[in-house]
């Protein structure tokens, strides 16, 4: 648990930096997140996922994010 949203975001950014430098295990690649909708939960999840090194794909009304090939 984090003391604030800023502390949680800082931890996610640190994890993203580690992913960027070391990559992810090949067993979990590609790592794909699919978020649907435009409500508070989806918007909050997108805000956090955008802190990670990733590629985003937009469908008709959905946003798709993927960390591919284990390293960026």
Buried (B, 14 or more C-beta within 10 A) or exposed (E): EEEEEEEBBEEBEEEBEEBEEEBBEEEEBEBEBEBEEEEEEBEEBBEEBEBBBBEEEEEEEEBBBBBEEBEB
